[in-house]
Amino acid sequence: MKNLVLVGGGHAHLHCLEQLTTDFPKSCRVILISPSPYQYYSGMFSGYAEGIYSQEEIRIDIQKLSEHVGALFIEDTIIAVDAQAKELTGADGAVYPYDLASFDIGSQSDVPQAAADFVSSIKPNYRFPEQLLQLRNTAHPAVVGGGASGVELAFSILAWRKHNKLPANVALFSSASLLHSQGKAASRKIENVAKQKALPFITGVSVQAIDGISVTASDGRIYPKSGVLWLTGPKSAALFSLSGLATDAGGFLLVNDKLQSIQHPDLFGAGDCVAIDRYPVLAKNGVYAVRQGPILWKNLKNRLSENVLLPFVPQKRFVSILSTGEGEAFLTYGKRPLHGKIPWKMKQRIDRKFMKRYKDLYE
């Protein structure tokens, strides 16, 4: 019997688990290895930060899901891959043989070593709820990073503090304009929304130093802080490089457009932990990870049966909806930004539907 090992419970692997309910590969054992029995859905982190969702509402019990669909769940963190021997090594030394393995472990936050003792992150995501609760109730919470995650969580923390009658005191730091990667129109509009909602933001600066009570920006100004959420961009786990696997310059597992390692045909990957050689600048975005799920599943099955693999072709445009708190959200599609209550209702419907899809399999 062959071992198909799924490492991590990200979007693409959730799709694979779902398919097992009706399409379990013959003569195959499916194993899911993840450091937590829960997979938290980052799309609902903003709602959790604002106090709209409970912790239970934003997480999927991947241990129960695995058991329901007939897969074996193992709680462990993979720290090494021996692609020649086809073995994975866990944090405590356990060795897991595989015939086919796939990685969907997400990315890490690129926190400078000098700041590591003074900041929190949303990654790994199962640690986020506890860190957020500690941060949002402090005197001067700060968020570093003007991309989608940083902007959304800064708005959400601000909304929670307003609702609980705490001083705003939420500072958002960005080295460029807010949502810079989404274009000038989106940047202008979201910065206007921030001004309307009285969210203090400092753009065009980087964080030079952090200590226990303050943040020093590159313009020399010093800002008070009681906690920092660091969201400046993705960083690869050291796992792939340390295992001698082919990676891109950032250390992300390098795969072809079939989501297959360019070096080892029995290794696959999806989501934020990989770089696709044909699309080297593709953003680390959950939308792509969701779309990769069906292709990954078909290719894993096709590899097991020695059939032709299918290519993943990323869409050129997609809808992005970010919560801005207080029942409003910011929607972009291409270069068309829209802000208000309708985008928030759309976001809630999409997020709840996503969670229901998987929770209904085991509840």
Buried (B, 14 or more C-beta within 10 A) or exposed (E): EEBBBBBBBBBBBBBBBBBBEEEEBEEBBBBBBBBBBBBBBBBBBBBBBBEBBEEEBBBBBBBBBBBBBEBEBBEBBBBBBBBEEBBBBBEEEEEBEBBBBBBBBBBBBBBEEEBEEBBBBBBBBBBBBEBBEEBBBEEBBBBBBBBBBBBBBBBBBBBBBBEEEBEBBBBBBBBBBBBBEBBEBBBBBBBEBBEEBEBBBBBEBBBBBBEEEBBBBEEEEEBEBBBBBBBBBBBBBEBBBEBEBBBBEBBBBBBBBBBBBBBBBBBBBBBBBBBBEEEEEEBBBBBBBBBBBBBBBBBBBBBBEEEEBBEBEBEEEBEBBBBBBBBBBBBBEBEEBBBBEEBBBBBBEEBBEBBEEBBEBBE
